[in-house]
Amino acid sequence: MAQQYIFQMQGLTKAYPGGKKVFENIWLSFYSDAKIGVVGVNGSGKSTLLKIIAGLDTEFNGEAKAADGVKMGYLEQEPQLDEQLNVWGNVISWCEEKKIFDRYNEVANKLGEDYSDELMEEMTALQEKIDAGDLWDIDSRIEMAMDALRCPPNDWPVDKLSGGEKRRIALARLLLSKPDMLLLDEPTNHLDAESVAWLQHHLEAFPGCVILVTHDRYFLDQVTKWTLELDRGKGIPYEGNYSGWLEQKTKRVVQEQSESEARQRAMTRELEWVRSGAKARQAKSKARLAAYDEMVRERSPARAPSRHRRPD
């Protein structure tokens, strides 16, 4: 069976206020288990791309859509928490498995006080879900994730926490929600080495799609199997991790530089010929002047074509 795409972009084009294009006519498809690192210079649109995929930025042309039924999970750089809940309440707020387990206990208590066939049927259905997901120790799993990410104590209010503490809580909340796609914007910020190692192993074992933006190049190298380069509005995919992409990019830059130098030498020779005087300018010169014009256009694609006054 062919592998399915979990998300597709078709002709994605986006401009910032003022008209500067950040993406231009991008066509990309992501596999359901892909681990992708997004790279590019500052301002190339890495965080903007994650917001578009997450559905938070809809100001673009073209299409960007997930497959039907895909559950999306997004860690932004400054995540929001529910200040009405404490640390524990925020961490479990997106965890469907915890909700199933808590509902099972609630129904079991009700049955002890007031038996009914409806409650018994609900408890049986809940027990089947717990057995299927092996959720009897869900509280311990949550505690392990919180400990690994160095979350603050469970009963602390969240309104006075630091930005780093809030990010760790938000990351735990996101991972426990078990989405199909994980969109992570600088997930290792404010994590110590042990927490980063735990997160690395968690993402390596994660069965869904991960799209990752981070300045932690070692982390990127270990987690990702694909690299998406954002360069001057284009999205260029490469099959391989960050080191593999960097090696390929270095070769490409050297090749482009070599070609540019060769083109420059050819342009210099042509310019000397153009300036050489009237004697050389016979019928054959027009083709040569046209070739020079073409080289100028190739070297400066963003500029309007130069206008040369050609002699008779």
GIHUFEN-V865742 format. One record per residue. N is the residue number from 0. PSI is psi in degrees with one decimal (999 if undefined). BURIAL is # if it has 24 or more other ideal C-beta (glycine too) atoms within 12 Angstrom, else .. D_FIRST is the distance of its C-alpha to the first C-alpha in Angstrom with 2 decimals. Layout:
BEGIN
N,PSI,BURIAL,D_FIRST  N,PSI,BURIAL,D_FIRST
END
This chain:
BEGIN
0,132.9,.,0.00  1,144.3,.,3.82  2,140.2,.,6.47  3,148.0,.,8.83  4,137.6,.,12.50  5,-22.0,#,15.05  6,142.5,#,18.05  7,142.7,#,19.17  8,135.2,#,22.64  9,108.6,.,23.87  10,31.8,.,27.36  11,122.9,#,28.49  12,131.4,#,32.23  13,138.1,#,34.70  14,143.6,.,38.39  15,161.3,.,40.72  16,131.6,.,44.00  17,-15.4,.,46.25  18,-11.2,.,43.67  19,125.1,.,42.15  20,129.1,#,38.47  21,-34.9,#,36.21  22,143.0,#,32.92  23,108.7,.,32.79  24,54.8,.,29.91  25,130.2,#,27.05  26,114.2,.,23.48  27,149.9,#,20.90  28,136.7,#,17.41  29,132.7,#,16.57  30,158.3,#,13.39  31,-17.6,#,13.48  32,17.1,.,14.69  33,144.2,#,16.79  34,107.8,#,20.41  35,128.6,#,22.52  36,131.7,#,26.26  37,124.8,#,28.18  38,159.6,#,31.28  39,161.7,#,34.13  40,164.0,.,37.89  41,133.4,.,39.60  42,1.5,.,39.36  43,-10.4,#,36.14  44,21.8,#,34.46  45,-52.1,#,32.38  46,-35.7,#,33.49  47,-39.9,#,33.41  48,-44.0,#,29.74  49,-40.0,#,28.97  50,-36.5,#,31.16  51,-45.3,#,29.37  52,-38.4,#,25.94  53,-12.1,#,27.62  54,9.7,.,29.05  55,-25.0,.,32.62  56,113.2,.,33.46  57,7.2,.,33.02  58,77.9,.,35.60  59,166.0,#,33.51  60,158.2,.,32.49  61,-163.8,.,29.00  62,144.3,.,26.03  63,105.2,#,24.59  64,145.1,.,22.34  65,159.1,#,19.89  66,159.3,.,16.98  67,134.6,.,18.31  68,3.5,.,19.44  69,130.5,#,19.27  70,121.0,#,22.27  71,139.0,#,24.06  72,127.3,#,26.51  73,126.0,#,29.12  74,108.0,#,31.95  75,170.3,#,34.60  76,-29.6,#,37.53  77,77.4,.,40.00  78,153.2,#,38.24  79,138.3,.,40.15  80,162.6,#,40.98  81,109.0,.,42.52  82,-8.9,.,46.19  83,-11.5,.,46.84  84,152.8,.,44.81  85,-171.8,#,45.58  86,-51.4,#,43.30  87,-43.8,#,41.66  88,-38.5,#,41.26  89,-42.3,#,39.48  90,-40.9,#,37.11  91,-2.7,#,35.96  92,-23.9,#,36.06  93,5.4,#,32.32  94,101.8,#,31.21  95,-33.9,.,29.80  96,-39.1,#,29.81  97,-38.3,#,33.52  98,-39.7,.,34.20  99,-46.0,#,32.70  100,-43.6,#,34.81  101,-38.0,.,37.92  102,-37.3,#,37.60  103,-46.5,#,37.36  104,-37.3,.,40.61  105,-44.1,.,42.22  106,-40.1,#,41.47  107,-40.0,.,42.68  108,-40.3,.,45.95  109,-39.0,.,46.44  110,-34.5,.,45.99  111,-25.6,.,48.71  112,-36.0,.,51.06  113,92.1,.,50.16  114,140.7,.,47.90  115,153.0,.,45.94  116,-36.1,.,43.18  117,-44.4,.,41.19  118,-39.2,.,41.34  119,-40.6,.,40.44  120,-42.0,.,37.32  121,-43.1,.,36.30  122,-38.1,#,37.01  123,-43.5,.,34.95  124,-40.8,.,31.91  125,-39.7,#,32.49  126,-38.2,.,32.92  127,-39.7,.,29.56  128,-40.8,.,27.92  129,-42.2,#,30.04  130,-43.6,.,29.20  131,-37.2,.,25.42  132,1.7,.,25.69  133,55.5,.,28.52  134,7.7,#,30.69  135,-23.5,.,34.12  136,30.6,.,34.87  137,-37.5,#,33.54  138,-39.9,.,37.01  139,-38.3,.,37.11  140,-40.1,#,33.75  141,-45.0,#,35.09  142,-40.3,.,38.30  143,-43.5,.,36.57  144,-41.6,#,34.67  145,-40.9,#,37.95  146,-42.2,.,39.86  147,-33.9,#,37.39  148,4.5,#,37.69  149,46.2,#,41.47  150,153.0,#,41.63  151,169.5,#,45.19  152,148.0,.,46.59  153,-38.8,.,45.01  154,5.2,.,48.09  155,140.4,#,48.84  156,156.4,.,48.91  157,-8.0,#,46.69  158,-18.8,.,49.07  159,8.5,.,51.03  160,156.1,#,48.21  161,166.4,.,47.71  162,-38.5,.,44.84  163,-40.8,#,43.29  164,-40.6,#,43.58  165,-38.6,#,41.95  166,-38.0,#,38.99  167,-39.9,#,38.45  168,-45.0,#,38.57  169,-37.3,#,36.17  170,-43.1,#,33.69  171,-45.0,#,33.93  172,-44.0,#,33.52  173,-47.6,#,30.39  174,-36.9,#,28.65  175,-15.5,#,29.60  176,-14.0,#,28.09  177,64.3,#,24.56  178,170.6,#,23.03  179,-30.9,#,19.43  180,131.3,#,20.97  181,119.9,#,24.11  182,111.6,#,26.44  183,116.9,#,29.29  184,104.6,#,32.44  185,58.2,#,34.57  186,-21.4,#,33.54  187,-4.9,#,35.76  188,133.7,#,38.93  189,12.3,#,41.55  190,141.8,#,39.68  191,176.2,.,41.44  192,-40.3,.,39.98  193,-39.0,.,38.95  194,-38.8,#,37.18  195,-41.7,#,35.34  196,-41.4,.,34.23  197,-43.9,#,33.01  198,-39.8,#,31.08  199,-49.2,#,29.51  200,-36.7,.,28.22  201,-44.3,#,27.05  202,-34.7,#,24.96  203,-36.3,.,23.56  204,-9.0,.,22.32  205,129.0,#,21.24  206,-13.0,.,17.56  207,-161.1,#,17.49  208,134.7,#,18.39  209,128.4,#,21.95  210,122.7,#,24.04  211,130.6,#,27.35  212,122.2,#,30.77  213,149.5,#,33.37  214,-3.7,.,36.38  215,93.3,#,35.73  216,-34.4,.,34.38  217,-44.6,.,34.00  218,-45.2,#,31.94  219,-42.5,#,29.76  220,-38.6,#,29.39  221,-32.5,#,28.33  222,-39.4,#,25.80  223,153.4,#,23.97  224,-11.6,#,21.47  225,152.0,#,21.71  226,130.4,#,24.98  227,113.2,#,25.71  228,127.6,#,29.19  229,116.7,#,31.19  230,111.3,#,33.86  231,45.9,.,36.26  232,-8.5,#,34.01  233,152.8,.,30.87  234,113.0,#,27.69  235,108.3,#,26.77  236,147.5,#,23.60  237,129.1,#,23.79  238,104.6,.,21.28  239,165.1,#,23.54  240,-170.3,#,25.91  241,-42.5,#,29.35  242,-43.0,.,31.18  243,-42.1,.,28.83  244,-43.0,#,29.09  245,-40.6,.,32.87  246,-44.8,.,33.32  247,-39.8,.,31.46  248,-41.5,.,33.42  249,-44.8,.,36.67  250,-41.3,.,36.10  251,-40.3,.,35.30  252,-42.2,.,38.45  253,-43.6,.,40.58  254,-44.2,.,39.31  255,-37.7,.,39.97  256,-41.6,.,43.36  257,-44.2,.,44.22  258,-37.9,.,43.30  259,-40.5,.,45.26  260,-40.2,.,48.27  261,-40.9,.,48.19  262,-37.8,.,48.03  263,-41.4,.,50.90  264,-42.0,.,53.00  265,-40.0,.,52.42  266,-39.2,#,53.38  267,-44.0,.,56.49  268,-42.1,.,57.58  269,-38.5,#,57.06  270,-40.6,.,58.94  271,-39.6,.,61.81  272,-41.2,.,61.89  273,-35.2,#,61.84  274,4.0,.,64.84  275,-14.2,.,66.63  276,167.8,.,69.11  277,-27.6,.,69.95  278,-38.2,.,70.66  279,-10.6,.,67.03  280,81.0,.,65.87  281,-162.3,.,65.94  282,-38.5,.,63.51  283,-18.9,.,60.84  284,-26.8,.,60.81  285,-40.3,.,58.92  286,-36.8,.,55.70  287,-38.1,#,56.10  288,-38.3,#,56.72  289,-39.4,.,53.60  290,-38.2,.,51.60  291,-44.1,#,53.14  292,-42.3,.,52.20  293,-41.3,.,48.58  294,-37.7,#,48.51  295,-42.7,#,49.96  296,-40.8,.,47.27  297,-34.9,.,44.45  298,-31.6,#,46.09  299,72.9,.,46.53  300,-23.7,.,43.70  301,-11.9,.,44.63  302,157.4,.,48.23  303,149.1,.,49.72  304,137.4,.,50.67  305,149.7,.,54.12  306,113.5,.,56.91  307,135.5,.,59.22  308,111.4,.,62.45  309,134.3,.,62.47  310,154.7,.,65.87  311,999,.,67.13
END
